């Protein structure tokens, strides 16, 4: 199992903003794959998860 980054937010919009911030890791050569799209887990809690992968770990396209 790889390392995952999680986002916990009060609203769906804040959760999406957190995903957008993690997407900025691409500027550092780290690709992120969303492994859990934003989902409501309580009346005022949203969560999402991404898994980072270094560009050097990319598999060649077939």
C-alpha positions in Angstrom: 0.0 0.0 0.0 1.3 3.4 -1.0 1.3 6.7 0.8 -2.0 8.6 0.6 -2.9 12.2 1.3 -6.3 12.8 2.8 -8.5 15.9 2.8 -11.1 16.6 5.4 -13.3 19.6 4.9 -16.5 21.2 6.0 -18.0 21.5 2.5 -17.8 19.8 -0.8 -16.3 23.0 -2.3 -13.5 23.1 0.4 -12.8 19.5 -0.3 -12.4 20.2 -4.1 -10.1 23.1 -3.2 -8.0 20.7 -1.2 -7.7 18.4 -4.2 -6.7 21.3 -6.4 -3.9 22.2 -4.0 -2.6 18.7 -4.0 -2.7 18.7 -7.8 0.0 21.5 -7.6 2.4 18.7 -6.6 2.7 18.1 -10.3 4.9 21.2 -10.5 7.4 19.4 -8.3 7.3 16.3 -10.5 4.8 14.3 -8.4 1.7 13.0 -10.1 -1.4 12.5 -7.9 -4.1 10.0 -8.6 -7.5 10.5 -6.9 -8.3 7.3 -5.1 -11.4 8.6 -3.3 -13.5 11.3 -4.8 -15.1 13.8 -2.4 -17.7 12.1 -0.3 -19.8 13.3 2.5 -19.1 11.4 5.8 -21.2 13.4 8.2 -23.5 16.3 8.2 -20.7 18.8 8.0 -17.7 16.7 6.9 -16.3 15.8 3.5 -13.3 13.6 2.7 -11.2 12.8 -0.3 -7.9 11.0 -0.8 -5.1 11.0 -3.4 -2.0 8.8 -3.9 1.2 10.5 -5.0 3.5 9.0 -7.6 6.9 10.4 -8.7 7.2 11.0 -12.5 10.1 8.4 -12.5 7.6 5.8 -11.4 5.3 6.3 -14.4 4.8 3.2 -16.5 5.2 3.5 -20.3 2.0 3.8 -22.3 1.0 0.8 -24.4 
